[in-house]
Amino acid sequence: MDIKYGYITEEDRFFYLLCVINVYGRMVIDYHLGLSCEGKHAARIIQRALWKRNLFEKDCRPVIRSDNGPQFISHLFEENCEQFKLEHERIPPKTPNKNAHIESFYFLLETECLSLNEFESYQQAYQFVSEYIQLYNERRIHGSLYNYAPYEFRQRLAAGQLKPFTVKV
Protein backbone atom coordinates (compact mmCIF):
# COMPACT_ATOMS: atom_id res chain seq x y z
CA MET A 1 0.00 0.00 0.00
CA ASP A 2 1.15 3.48 -0.77
CA ILE A 3 0.04 7.04 -1.44
CA LYS A 4 -0.05 8.99 -4.70
CA TYR A 5 -0.70 12.71 -5.00
CA GLY A 6 -2.69 14.31 -7.79
CA TYR A 7 -3.25 17.96 -8.57
CA ILE A 8 -6.52 19.83 -9.12
CA THR A 9 -5.54 22.70 -11.38
CA GLU A 10 -8.64 24.87 -11.07
CA GLU A 11 -8.72 24.57 -7.27
CA ASP A 12 -4.92 24.85 -6.89
CA ARG A 13 -4.74 21.97 -4.42
CA PHE A 14 -3.74 18.35 -4.18
CA PHE A 15 -5.76 15.21 -3.64
CA TYR A 16 -4.49 11.93 -2.23
CA LEU A 17 -4.94 8.37 -3.40
CA LEU A 18 -4.13 5.55 -0.99
CA CYS A 19 -4.39 2.07 -2.50
CA VAL A 20 -4.21 -1.49 -1.28
CA ILE A 21 -3.02 -3.72 -4.12
CA ASN A 22 -2.77 -7.49 -4.17
CA VAL A 23 0.81 -8.30 -5.15
CA TYR A 24 -0.11 -11.70 -6.61
CA GLY A 25 -3.02 -10.69 -8.83
CA ARG A 26 -2.23 -6.97 -9.21
CA MET A 27 -5.80 -5.99 -8.31
CA VAL A 28 -6.48 -2.75 -6.48
CA ILE A 29 -8.59 -4.21 -3.68
CA ASP A 30 -9.61 -0.93 -2.09
CA TYR A 31 -8.60 2.70 -2.05
CA HIS A 32 -9.10 6.04 -0.34
CA LEU A 33 -9.37 9.09 -2.56
CA GLY A 34 -9.63 12.36 -0.67
CA LEU A 35 -8.39 15.83 0.11
CA SER A 36 -6.50 14.48 3.11
CA CYS A 37 -4.89 11.17 3.94
CA GLU A 38 -4.29 10.18 7.54
CA GLY A 39 -3.75 7.06 9.59
CA LYS A 40 -7.52 6.66 10.02
CA HIS A 41 -7.94 6.42 6.24
CA ALA A 42 -5.20 3.79 5.97
CA ALA A 43 -6.75 1.80 8.82
CA ARG A 44 -10.19 2.00 7.22
CA ILE A 45 -9.13 0.71 3.81
CA ILE A 46 -7.20 -2.17 5.37
CA GLN A 47 -10.37 -3.22 7.18
CA ARG A 48 -12.45 -2.87 3.99
CA ALA A 49 -9.90 -4.84 1.98
CA LEU A 50 -10.04 -7.68 4.52
CA TRP A 51 -13.85 -7.69 4.28
CA LYS A 52 -13.80 -7.67 0.48
CA ARG A 53 -11.52 -10.70 0.44
CA ASN A 54 -13.31 -12.51 3.30
CA LEU A 55 -10.10 -12.72 5.30
CA PHE A 56 -11.48 -12.04 8.78
CA GLU A 57 -12.40 -15.68 9.30
CA LYS A 58 -9.11 -17.11 8.01
CA ASP A 59 -5.96 -17.82 9.97
CA CYS A 60 -3.70 -16.89 7.05
CA ARG A 61 -3.57 -13.10 6.83
CA PRO A 62 -1.84 -10.97 4.22
CA VAL A 63 1.36 -9.07 4.92
CA ILE A 64 0.88 -5.33 4.58
CA ARG A 65 3.86 -3.59 3.00
CA SER A 66 4.21 0.18 3.08
CA ASP A 67 6.77 2.93 3.30
CA ASN A 68 7.33 4.95 6.47
CA GLY A 69 4.84 7.71 5.75
CA PRO A 70 3.00 9.31 8.67
CA GLN A 71 -0.18 7.38 7.84
CA PHE A 72 1.61 4.06 8.21
CA ILE A 73 3.53 4.83 11.39
CA SER A 74 0.50 6.26 13.18
CA HIS A 75 -0.67 4.60 16.38
CA LEU A 76 -4.14 4.06 14.92
CA PHE A 77 -2.82 2.20 11.87
CA GLU A 78 -0.50 0.04 13.96
CA GLU A 79 -3.30 -0.73 16.44
CA ASN A 80 -5.51 -1.84 13.56
CA CYS A 81 -2.78 -4.09 12.18
CA GLU A 82 -2.46 -5.68 15.62
CA GLN A 83 -6.22 -6.00 16.04
CA PHE A 84 -6.59 -7.72 12.66
CA LYS A 85 -3.46 -9.84 13.27
CA LEU A 86 -1.66 -8.42 10.25
CA GLU A 87 2.07 -8.32 9.79
CA HIS A 88 3.06 -4.78 8.82
CA GLU A 89 6.29 -4.67 6.86
CA ARG A 90 7.86 -1.25 6.32
CA ILE A 91 10.31 -0.79 3.49
CA PRO A 92 13.56 1.07 4.21
CA PRO A 93 13.57 4.81 3.42
CA LYS A 94 14.33 5.75 -0.20
CA THR A 95 13.71 2.22 -1.56
CA PRO A 96 10.49 2.43 -3.63
CA ASN A 97 11.70 -0.63 -5.58
CA LYS A 98 10.84 -2.67 -2.46
CA ASN A 99 7.21 -1.70 -3.03
CA ALA A 100 7.43 -2.19 -6.80
CA HIS A 101 3.92 -3.51 -7.48
CA ILE A 102 2.12 -0.45 -6.14
CA GLU A 103 4.74 1.86 -7.66
CA SER A 104 4.12 0.18 -11.03
CA PHE A 105 0.39 0.77 -10.69
CA TYR A 106 0.98 4.42 -9.77
CA PHE A 107 3.26 4.84 -12.81
CA LEU A 108 0.45 3.57 -15.05
CA LEU A 109 -2.08 5.82 -13.29
CA GLU A 110 0.21 8.81 -13.81
CA THR A 111 0.91 8.14 -17.49
CA GLU A 112 -2.55 6.90 -18.51
CA CYS A 113 -4.77 9.18 -16.40
CA LEU A 114 -3.28 11.95 -14.26
CA SER A 115 -0.84 13.45 -16.76
CA LEU A 116 -3.47 13.43 -19.52
CA ASN A 117 -6.02 15.47 -17.58
CA GLU A 118 -6.20 18.86 -15.89
CA PHE A 119 -8.82 18.51 -13.21
CA GLU A 120 -11.26 21.36 -12.67
CA SER A 121 -12.62 20.06 -9.37
CA TYR A 122 -12.17 17.39 -6.74
CA GLN A 123 -15.34 15.72 -8.03
CA GLN A 124 -13.87 15.47 -11.52
CA ALA A 125 -10.58 14.08 -10.20
CA TYR A 126 -12.49 11.55 -8.09
CA GLN A 127 -14.53 10.45 -11.11
CA PHE A 128 -11.54 10.10 -13.46
CA VAL A 129 -9.35 8.26 -10.95
CA SER A 130 -12.16 5.93 -9.85
CA GLU A 131 -12.93 5.11 -13.48
CA TYR A 132 -9.25 4.45 -14.16
CA ILE A 133 -9.02 2.04 -11.21
CA GLN A 134 -12.07 0.19 -12.51
CA LEU A 135 -10.52 0.03 -16.00
CA TYR A 136 -7.22 -1.17 -14.52
CA ASN A 137 -8.90 -3.95 -12.52
CA GLU A 138 -11.37 -5.08 -15.17
CA ARG A 139 -9.87 -4.41 -18.61
CA ARG A 140 -6.15 -3.58 -18.53
CA ILE A 141 -4.22 -6.72 -19.38
CA HIS A 142 -0.96 -7.65 -17.68
CA GLY A 143 1.72 -9.82 -19.23
CA SER A 144 2.54 -11.17 -15.78
CA LEU A 145 -1.07 -12.38 -15.41
CA TYR A 146 -1.11 -14.52 -18.56
CA ASN A 147 -2.38 -11.47 -20.49
CA TYR A 148 -5.54 -11.10 -18.41
CA ALA A 149 -6.83 -8.13 -16.46
CA PRO A 150 -6.61 -8.60 -12.67
CA TYR A 151 -10.33 -9.30 -12.26
CA GLU A 152 -10.43 -12.00 -14.96
CA PHE A 153 -7.14 -13.48 -13.75
CA ARG A 154 -8.59 -13.88 -10.25
CA GLN A 155 -11.75 -15.54 -11.60
CA ARG A 156 -9.84 -17.95 -13.84
CA LEU A 157 -7.37 -18.81 -11.10
CA ALA A 158 -10.23 -19.56 -8.67
CA ALA A 159 -11.88 -21.77 -11.32
CA GLY A 160 -8.65 -23.74 -11.76
CA GLN A 161 -8.22 -22.57 -15.35
CA LEU A 162 -4.74 -21.14 -14.79
CA LYS A 163 -1.55 -22.55 -13.39
CA PRO A 164 -0.54 -20.74 -10.17
CA PHE A 165 2.88 -19.11 -10.14
CA THR A 166 5.29 -17.79 -7.53
CA VAL A 167 5.72 -14.06 -6.97
CA LYS A 168 9.02 -12.73 -5.67
CA VAL A 169 8.74 -9.71 -3.39
N, CA and C of each residue as an Amber inpcrd file, in Angstrom:
protein
   507
   0.8470000  -1.1690000   0.0000000   0.0000000   0.0000000   0.0000000
   0.8870000   1.2240000   0.0000000   0.3640000   2.2630000  -0.6430000
   1.1510000   3.4820000  -0.7710000   0.2190000   4.6360000  -1.1240000
   0.7960000   5.8240000  -1.1600000   0.0420000   7.0440000  -1.4390000
   0.5620000   7.6940000  -2.7100000  -0.3580000   8.2280000  -3.4950000
  -0.0450000   8.9920000  -4.7000000  -0.7670000  10.3280000  -4.5910000
  -0.1050000  11.3850000  -5.0040000  -0.6970000  12.7130000  -4.9960000
  -1.1400000  13.0680000  -6.4070000  -2.2370000  13.7580000  -6.5170000
  -2.6910000  14.3110000  -7.7850000  -2.9760000  15.7860000  -7.5810000
  -3.0710000  16.5130000  -8.6700000  -3.2500000  17.9610000  -8.5710000
  -4.5510000  18.3840000  -9.2430000  -5.2830000  19.2600000  -8.5760000
  -6.5180000  19.8260000  -9.1160000  -6.1900000  21.2530000  -9.5460000
  -6.0210000  21.4390000 -10.8390000  -5.5370000  22.7040000 -11.3850000
  -6.4370000  23.8800000 -11.0260000  -7.7190000  23.7480000 -11.2790000
  -8.6400000  24.8710000 -11.0740000  -8.8330000  25.2350000  -9.6020000
  -8.5750000  24.2940000  -8.7030000  -8.7210000  24.5700000  -7.2740000
  -7.3710000  24.8150000  -6.6030000  -6.2820000  24.6500000  -7.3730000
  -4.9200000  24.8540000  -6.8890000  -4.6650000  24.1040000  -5.5750000
  -4.9950000  22.8180000  -5.5910000  -4.7380000  21.9730000  -4.4170000
  -4.5320000  20.5300000  -4.8550000  -4.0300000  19.7510000  -3.9200000
  -3.7450000  18.3470000  -4.1810000  -4.8560000  17.4590000  -3.6430000
  -4.9360000  16.2670000  -4.2160000  -5.7570000  15.2060000  -3.6390000
  -4.8470000  14.0090000  -3.4210000  -5.3060000  13.0800000  -2.6120000
  -4.4940000  11.9330000  -2.2260000  -5.2050000  10.6420000  -2.6030000
  -4.4340000   9.7000000  -3.0970000  -4.9370000   8.3700000  -3.4040000
  -4.1040000   7.3770000  -2.6040000  -4.7700000   6.5890000  -1.8010000
  -4.1300000   5.5510000  -0.9920000  -4.7250000   4.2250000  -1.4310000
  -3.8990000   3.3370000  -1.9550000  -4.3910000   2.0680000  -2.5020000
  -3.8250000   0.8660000  -1.7700000  -4.6490000  -0.1660000  -1.7000000
  -4.2120000  -1.4950000  -1.2810000  -4.2470000  -2.3430000  -2.5430000
  -3.1020000  -2.8970000  -2.9220000  -3.0190000  -3.7190000  -4.1210000
  -2.5680000  -5.1210000  -3.7320000  -3.1560000  -6.1060000  -4.3780000
  -2.7660000  -7.4930000  -4.1670000  -1.5430000  -7.7620000  -5.0370000
  -0.4420000  -8.1010000  -4.4200000   0.8070000  -8.3030000  -5.1550000
   0.6880000  -9.4670000  -6.1360000  -0.0110000 -10.5140000  -5.7500000
  -0.1110000 -11.6990000  -6.6090000  -0.9410000 -11.4250000  -7.8630000
  -2.1170000 -10.8850000  -7.7000000  -3.0190000 -10.6930000  -8.8270000
  -3.1170000  -9.2680000  -9.3300000  -2.3210000  -8.3630000  -8.7740000
  -2.2250000  -6.9670000  -9.2120000  -3.5280000  -6.1680000  -9.1030000
  -4.5270000  -6.6950000  -8.4190000  -5.7950000  -5.9870000  -8.3150000
  -5.7460000  -4.9350000  -7.2090000  -6.2830000  -3.7600000  -7.5140000
  -6.4830000  -2.7480000  -6.4820000  -7.7140000  -3.2040000  -5.7040000
  -7.4990000  -3.6520000  -4.4770000  -8.5870000  -4.2140000  -3.6760000
  -9.4600000  -3.1110000  -3.1040000  -8.8500000  -2.0550000  -2.6190000
  -9.6080000  -0.9260000  -2.0930000  -8.7190000   0.3070000  -2.1270000
  -9.3570000   1.4630000  -2.0100000  -8.5960000   2.7040000  -2.0470000
  -9.3450000   3.8120000  -1.3250000  -8.5710000   4.8000000  -0.9150000
  -9.1030000   6.0400000  -0.3420000  -8.6840000   7.1530000  -1.2850000
  -9.6310000   7.9550000  -1.6980000  -9.3670000   9.0930000  -2.5620000
  -9.9600000  10.3110000  -1.8680000  -9.1130000  11.2310000  -1.4320000
  -9.6280000  12.3610000  -0.6660000  -8.7070000  13.5580000  -0.6630000
  -9.1590000  14.5980000   0.0020000  -8.3860000  15.8300000   0.1060000
  -7.4100000  15.7860000   1.2670000  -7.4830000  14.7410000   2.0560000
  -6.5030000  14.4850000   3.1110000  -6.2730000  12.9800000   3.1620000
  -5.1930000  12.5950000   3.8100000  -4.8880000  11.1670000   3.9350000
  -4.1400000  10.9690000   5.2510000  -4.8280000  10.3500000   6.1940000
  -4.2850000  10.1770000   7.5380000  -4.3010000   8.7030000   7.9180000
  -3.7760000   8.4290000   9.0900000  -3.7510000   7.0550000   9.5870000
  -5.1220000   6.4210000   9.6340000  -6.1550000   7.2080000   9.9610000
  -7.5150000   6.6600000  10.0240000  -7.9860000   6.1780000   8.6540000
  -7.5600000   6.8500000   7.5900000  -7.9390000   6.4200000   6.2450000
  -7.2350000   5.1160000   5.8770000  -5.9530000   5.0180000   6.2310000
  -5.1970000   3.7890000   5.9680000  -5.7930000   2.6230000   6.7450000
  -6.1480000   2.8570000   8.0020000  -6.7530000   1.7990000   8.8210000
  -8.0880000   1.3600000   8.2380000  -8.8690000   2.3100000   7.7770000
 -10.1910000   1.9950000   7.2240000 -10.0910000   1.1510000   5.9500000
  -9.1680000   1.5010000   5.0480000  -9.1290000   0.7100000   3.8110000
  -8.5280000  -0.6720000   4.0380000  -7.6810000  -0.8270000   5.0390000
  -7.1980000  -2.1740000   5.3730000  -8.3710000  -3.0300000   5.8290000
  -9.1980000  -2.4810000   6.6920000 -10.3670000  -3.2190000   7.1780000
 -11.3060000  -3.5640000   6.0190000 -11.5680000  -2.6020000   5.1400000
 -12.4530000  -2.8680000   3.9940000 -11.8530000  -3.9070000   3.0580000
 -10.5450000  -3.8540000   2.8460000  -9.8960000  -4.8410000   1.9790000
 -10.0240000  -6.2450000   2.5650000  -9.8680000  -6.3720000   3.8750000
 -10.0420000  -7.6810000   4.5200000 -11.4690000  -8.1840000   4.3480000
 -12.4530000  -7.2960000   4.4790000 -13.8490000  -7.6890000   4.2790000
 -14.0860000  -8.1190000   2.8400000 -13.5800000  -7.3540000   1.8950000
 -13.8040000  -7.6730000   0.4810000 -13.2350000  -9.0320000   0.1080000
 -12.1500000  -9.4110000   0.7440000 -11.5170000 -10.6990000   0.4350000
 -11.9000000 -11.8020000   1.4200000 -12.8460000 -11.5240000   2.3060000
 -13.3130000 -12.5150000   3.2960000 -12.1630000 -13.1000000   4.1050000
 -11.2860000 -12.2530000   4.5840000 -10.1020000 -12.7220000   5.3020000
 -10.2180000 -12.6180000   6.8170000 -11.3350000 -12.1340000   7.3230000
 -11.4790000 -12.0400000   8.7750000 -11.6030000 -13.4080000   9.4300000
 -12.1570000 -14.3580000   8.7270000 -12.3980000 -15.6820000   9.3010000
 -11.2320000 -16.6450000   9.0760000 -10.2150000 -16.2160000   8.3610000
  -9.1150000 -17.1120000   8.0110000  -7.9060000 -16.8640000   8.8990000
  -7.1710000 -17.9390000   9.1550000  -5.9590000 -17.8200000   9.9700000
  -4.8130000 -17.1840000   9.1920000  -4.7730000 -17.4230000   7.9000000
  -3.7040000 -16.8910000   7.0540000  -4.0640000 -15.4630000   6.6510000
  -3.3060000 -14.5100000   7.1210000  -3.5700000 -13.1000000   6.8320000
  -2.4870000 -12.5540000   5.9020000  -2.8440000 -11.5590000   5.1110000
  -1.8400000 -10.9730000   4.2220000  -0.8120000 -10.1490000   4.9950000
   0.3330000  -9.9750000   4.3940000   1.3600000  -9.0730000   4.9160000
   1.1000000  -7.7130000   4.2730000   1.0790000  -6.6830000   5.0780000
   0.8750000  -5.3260000   4.5830000   2.2430000  -4.6680000   4.4550000
   2.5740000  -4.2470000   3.2450000   3.8630000  -3.5940000   3.0010000
   3.6110000  -2.1280000   2.6710000   4.3570000  -1.2560000   3.3300000
   4.2150000   0.1820000   3.0820000   5.5660000   0.8600000   3.2810000
   5.5890000   2.1420000   2.9620000   6.7710000   2.9270000   3.2970000
   6.6070000   3.4340000   4.7320000   7.3560000   4.4390000   5.0990000
   7.3310000   4.9490000   6.4730000   6.5950000   6.2750000   6.5900000
   5.6270000   6.4850000   5.7080000   4.8430000   7.7140000   5.7480000
   4.0780000   7.8510000   7.0550000   3.6810000   9.0750000   7.3940000
   3.0030000   9.3050000   8.6750000   1.7250000   8.4890000   8.8480000
   1.0380000   8.1900000   7.7530000  -0.1810000   7.3850000   7.8430000
   0.1250000   5.9760000   8.3410000   1.2730000   5.4600000   7.9360000
   1.6130000   4.0600000   8.2110000   2.3760000   3.8630000   9.5170000
   2.8660000   4.9560000  10.0910000   3.5290000   4.8300000  11.3890000
   2.6480000   5.3650000  12.5160000   1.4220000   5.7420000  12.1670000
   0.5000000   6.2650000  13.1830000   0.0870000   5.1590000  14.1500000
  -0.2240000   5.5620000  15.3630000  -0.6700000   4.5960000  16.3800000
  -1.9480000   3.8980000  15.9390000  -2.8690000   4.6440000  15.3440000
  -4.1440000   4.0620000  14.9190000  -3.9360000   2.9620000  13.8840000
  -3.0710000   3.2130000  12.9050000  -2.8220000   2.2050000  11.8740000
  -2.1760000   0.9630000  12.4850000  -1.1790000   1.1760000  13.3290000
  -0.4980000   0.0400000  13.9650000  -1.4480000  -0.7470000  14.8680000
  -2.3140000  -0.0460000  15.5940000  -3.3000000  -0.7290000  16.4410000
  -4.2450000  -1.5770000  15.6040000  -4.6420000  -1.0630000  14.4420000
  -5.5120000  -1.8370000  13.5570000  -4.8000000  -3.0630000  13.0150000
  -3.5440000  -2.9290000  12.6510000  -2.7800000  -4.0920000  12.1790000
  -2.7190000  -5.1560000  13.2710000  -2.4820000  -4.7340000  14.5030000
  -2.4550000  -5.6850000  15.6230000  -3.8240000  -6.3120000  15.8420000
  -4.8640000  -5.4980000  15.8280000  -6.2220000  -5.9980000  16.0430000
  -6.6080000  -7.0420000  14.9930000  -6.2330000  -6.8060000  13.7400000
  -6.5880000  -7.7220000  12.6580000  -5.5310000  -8.7980000  12.4270000
  -4.5260000  -8.8420000  13.3270000  -3.4550000  -9.8420000  13.2680000
  -2.7240000  -9.8180000  11.9210000  -2.3770000  -8.6100000  11.4990000
  -1.6580000  -8.4210000  10.2470000  -0.1940000  -8.1260000  10.5300000
   0.6590000  -8.6790000   9.7180000   2.0730000  -8.3160000   9.7860000
   2.2590000  -7.0630000   8.9410000   2.8040000  -6.0170000   9.5420000
   3.0600000  -4.7760000   8.8170000   4.5530000  -4.6730000   8.5500000
   4.8940000  -4.7100000   7.2960000   6.2850000  -4.6730000   6.8550000
   6.5490000  -3.2920000   6.2680000   7.5000000  -2.5630000   6.8460000
   7.8550000  -1.2460000   6.3210000   9.1390000  -1.3500000   5.5080000
   9.1050000  -0.7770000   4.3190000  10.3070000  -0.7910000   3.4920000
  11.2830000   0.2600000   4.0130000  12.5770000   0.0620000   3.7790000
  13.5560000   1.0710000   4.2110000  13.3340000   2.3950000   3.4730000
  13.6950000   3.5090000   4.0880000  13.5670000   4.8080000   3.4160000
  14.3180000   4.8260000   2.0820000  13.7450000   5.5350000   1.1320000
  14.3340000   5.7460000  -0.1970000  14.5330000   4.4520000  -0.9810000
  13.6300000   3.4790000  -0.8030000  13.7080000   2.2210000  -1.5620000
  12.3380000   1.8750000  -2.1610000  11.8070000   2.7250000  -3.0570000
  10.4920000   2.4320000  -3.6300000  10.4620000   1.1190000  -4.4140000
  11.6330000   0.6530000  -4.8700000  11.6960000  -0.6270000  -5.5820000
  11.2550000  -1.7910000  -4.6970000  11.2870000  -1.6140000  -3.3800000
  10.8410000  -2.6700000  -2.4610000   9.3140000  -2.7210000  -2.3700000
   8.6670000  -1.7430000  -2.9700000   7.2090000  -1.6990000  -3.0330000
   6.8060000  -1.5720000  -4.5070000   7.4840000  -2.3510000  -5.3430000
   7.4310000  -2.1880000  -6.7970000   6.0450000  -2.3650000  -7.4010000
   5.2230000  -3.2470000  -6.8600000   3.9200000  -3.5100000  -7.4760000
   2.9990000  -2.2940000  -7.3970000   2.9640000  -1.6490000  -6.2640000
   2.1190000  -0.4530000  -6.1380000   2.7450000   0.7150000  -6.8970000
   4.0720000   0.7990000  -6.8970000   4.7400000   1.8550000  -7.6620000
   4.4690000   1.6890000  -9.1550000   4.4360000   0.4550000  -9.6260000
   4.1230000   0.1820000 -11.0290000   2.7030000   0.6340000 -11.3630000
   1.7640000   0.3140000 -10.4770000   0.3880000   0.7700000 -10.6920000
   0.3350000   2.2970000 -10.7290000   1.0170000   2.9570000  -9.8070000
   0.9820000   4.4210000  -9.7740000   1.6490000   5.0330000 -11.0110000
   2.6600000   4.3760000 -11.5590000   3.2620000   4.8440000 -12.8080000
   2.2300000   4.8010000 -13.9320000   1.4900000   3.6910000 -14.0190000
   0.4470000   3.5740000 -15.0460000  -0.6440000   4.6200000 -14.8340000
  -1.0620000   4.8080000 -13.5950000  -2.0770000   5.8170000 -13.2850000
  -1.5970000   7.2020000 -13.7220000  -0.3510000   7.5060000 -13.4350000
   0.2090000   8.8090000 -13.8070000   0.2280000   8.9860000 -15.3220000
   0.7430000   7.9880000 -16.0460000   0.9120000   8.1400000 -17.4940000
  -0.3890000   7.9770000 -18.2740000  -1.3270000   7.1870000 -17.7600000
  -2.5530000   6.9030000 -18.5090000  -3.7640000   7.7030000 -18.0280000
  -3.6270000   8.4320000 -16.9300000  -4.7730000   9.1840000 -16.4050000
  -4.3740000  10.5810000 -15.9290000  -3.5520000  10.6540000 -14.9010000
  -3.2810000  11.9470000 -14.2640000  -2.5990000  12.9460000 -15.1910000
  -1.5740000  12.5060000 -15.9190000  -0.8370000  13.4520000 -16.7650000
  -1.6140000  13.8480000 -18.0210000  -2.6700000  13.1280000 -18.3320000
  -3.4740000  13.4300000 -19.5190000  -4.6360000  14.3740000 -19.2270000
  -4.8560000  14.6760000 -17.9560000  -6.0210000  15.4700000 -17.5770000
  -5.6400000  16.6120000 -16.6470000  -6.2760000  17.7530000 -16.8420000
  -6.1990000  18.8580000 -15.8930000  -7.5480000  18.9080000 -15.2050000
  -7.5620000  18.6040000 -13.9300000  -8.8210000  18.5070000 -13.2080000
  -9.3270000  19.8850000 -12.8010000 -10.6190000  20.0950000 -13.0260000
 -11.2560000  21.3590000 -12.6690000 -11.7720000  21.3490000 -11.2380000
 -12.0450000  20.1530000 -10.7150000 -12.6170000  20.0570000  -9.3720000
 -12.2280000  18.7220000  -8.7480000 -12.4060000  18.6520000  -7.4400000
 -12.1740000  17.3900000  -6.7410000 -13.1220000  16.3170000  -7.2660000
 -14.3660000  16.6820000  -7.5210000 -15.3440000  15.7200000  -8.0290000
 -14.8900000  15.1260000  -9.3600000 -14.3500000  15.9590000 -10.2340000
 -13.8680000  15.4660000 -11.5230000 -12.6600000  14.5500000 -11.3330000
 -11.7430000  14.9320000 -10.4760000 -10.5760000  14.0830000 -10.2010000
 -11.0300000  12.7460000  -9.6380000 -11.9650000  12.7840000  -8.7030000
 -12.4940000  11.5540000  -8.0940000 -13.0960000  10.6550000  -9.1680000
 -13.8900000  11.2280000 -10.0500000 -14.5290000  10.4470000 -11.1140000
 -13.4890000   9.8200000 -12.0410000 -12.5350000  10.6030000 -12.5180000
 -11.5420000  10.1000000 -13.4610000 -10.6750000   9.0080000 -12.8280000
 -10.2170000   9.2380000 -11.6070000  -9.3460000   8.2580000 -10.9500000
 -10.1200000   6.9880000 -10.6260000 -11.3380000   7.1170000 -10.1410000
 -12.1610000   5.9310000  -9.8520000 -12.4190000   5.1190000 -11.1170000
 -12.7110000   5.8090000 -12.2090000 -12.9320000   5.1150000 -13.4830000
 -11.6550000   4.4330000 -13.9610000 -10.5090000   5.0780000 -13.7530000
  -9.2520000   4.4470000 -14.1590000  -8.9870000   3.1820000 -13.3420000
  -9.2350000   3.2260000 -12.0510000  -9.0190000   2.0430000 -11.2120000
  -9.9250000   0.9070000 -11.6660000 -11.1600000   1.2220000 -12.0040000
 -12.0700000   0.1870000 -12.5140000 -11.5450000  -0.3800000 -13.8330000
 -11.0990000   0.4840000 -14.7340000 -10.5190000   0.0270000 -16.0020000
  -9.3010000  -0.8550000 -15.7480000  -8.4340000  -0.4170000 -14.8530000
  -7.2230000  -1.1740000 -14.5240000  -7.5790000  -2.5690000 -14.0150000
  -8.5190000  -2.6570000 -13.1050000  -8.8970000  -3.9480000 -12.5240000
  -9.6300000  -4.8510000 -13.5100000 -10.4710000  -4.2720000 -14.3530000
 -11.3700000  -5.0810000 -15.1740000 -10.9480000  -5.2530000 -16.6250000
 -10.1630000  -4.3160000 -17.1740000  -9.8710000  -4.4090000 -18.6050000
  -8.3970000  -4.3120000 -18.9900000  -7.5560000  -3.7570000 -18.1410000
  -6.1500000  -3.5760000 -18.5310000  -5.3900000  -4.8780000 -18.3440000
  -4.9090000  -5.4260000 -19.4610000  -4.2230000  -6.7170000 -19.3820000
  -2.7950000  -6.5440000 -18.8610000  -2.3050000  -7.6210000 -18.2460000
  -0.9600000  -7.6460000 -17.6800000  -0.2460000  -8.8820000 -18.2090000
   0.9290000  -8.6890000 -18.7530000   1.7160000  -9.8200000 -19.2270000
   2.0280000 -10.8030000 -18.1160000   2.2200000 -10.3030000 -16.9090000
   2.5450000 -11.1710000 -15.7750000   1.3450000 -11.9800000 -15.2960000
   0.1520000 -11.6650000 -15.7950000  -1.0710000 -12.3830000 -15.4090000
  -1.6160000 -13.1740000 -16.5950000  -0.7190000 -13.7450000 -17.3810000
  -1.1080000 -14.5200000 -18.5620000  -1.9450000 -13.6840000 -19.5290000
  -1.6700000 -12.4070000 -19.6140000  -2.3790000 -11.4670000 -20.4860000
  -3.8610000 -11.3330000 -20.1680000  -4.1770000 -11.3660000 -18.8840000
  -5.5370000 -11.1000000 -18.4080000  -5.5130000  -9.8500000 -17.5370000
  -6.6640000  -9.2170000 -17.4280000  -6.8300000  -8.1330000 -16.4580000
  -6.9160000  -8.7620000 -15.0700000  -6.5900000  -8.0230000 -14.0170000
  -6.6060000  -8.6040000 -12.6710000  -7.9120000  -9.3010000 -12.2930000
  -9.0470000  -8.7070000 -12.6250000 -10.3330000  -9.3040000 -12.2600000
 -10.5220000 -10.6650000 -12.9320000 -10.2680000 -10.7320000 -14.2390000
 -10.4340000 -12.0040000 -14.9560000  -9.3930000 -13.0250000 -14.5080000
  -8.1800000 -12.5780000 -14.2490000  -7.1440000 -13.4790000 -13.7500000
  -7.5920000 -14.1390000 -12.4570000  -8.1340000 -13.3420000 -11.5410000
  -8.5930000 -13.8800000 -10.2500000  -9.7080000 -14.9000000 -10.4500000
 -10.6500000 -14.6060000 -11.3380000 -11.7510000 -15.5400000 -11.6020000
 -11.2340000 -16.8460000 -12.1990000 -10.3580000 -16.7450000 -13.1850000
  -9.8420000 -17.9500000 -13.8420000  -8.9660000 -18.7710000 -12.9000000
  -8.2060000 -18.1020000 -12.0670000  -7.3720000 -18.8060000 -11.0950000
  -8.2520000 -19.5680000 -10.1030000  -9.3030000 -18.9240000  -9.6100000
 -10.2290000 -19.5630000  -8.6650000 -10.9440000 -20.7500000  -9.2980000
 -11.1890000 -20.6800000 -10.6080000 -11.8760000 -21.7660000 -11.3160000
 -10.9170000 -22.8840000 -11.7210000  -9.6300000 -22.7210000 -11.4070000
  -8.6450000 -23.7410000 -11.7560000  -8.2590000 -23.7420000 -13.2230000
  -8.5150000 -22.6520000 -13.9220000  -8.2210000 -22.5690000 -15.3530000
  -6.8070000 -22.0710000 -15.6440000  -6.1020000 -21.6360000 -14.6180000
  -4.7370000 -21.1380000 -14.7920000  -3.8030000 -21.8320000 -13.8230000
  -2.5740000 -21.9620000 -14.2480000  -1.5530000 -22.5460000 -13.3880000
  -1.0280000 -21.4710000 -12.4330000  -1.0890000 -21.7110000 -11.1210000
  -0.5430000 -20.7380000 -10.1660000   0.9630000 -20.5420000 -10.3830000
   1.4580000 -19.4010000 -10.0200000   2.8830000 -19.1070000 -10.1410000
   3.3780000 -18.4800000  -8.8510000   4.6800000 -18.3720000  -8.7200000
   5.2920000 -17.7890000  -7.5310000   5.6570000 -16.3390000  -7.8120000
   5.3740000 -15.4790000  -6.8610000   5.7250000 -14.0620000  -6.9700000
   6.8700000 -13.7860000  -6.0160000   7.8980000 -13.1280000  -6.5210000
   9.0190000 -12.7300000  -5.6700000   8.7950000 -11.2910000  -5.2300000
   8.9000000 -11.0730000  -3.9140000   8.7420000  -9.7090000  -3.3910000
   9.9750000  -9.2960000  -2.6290000
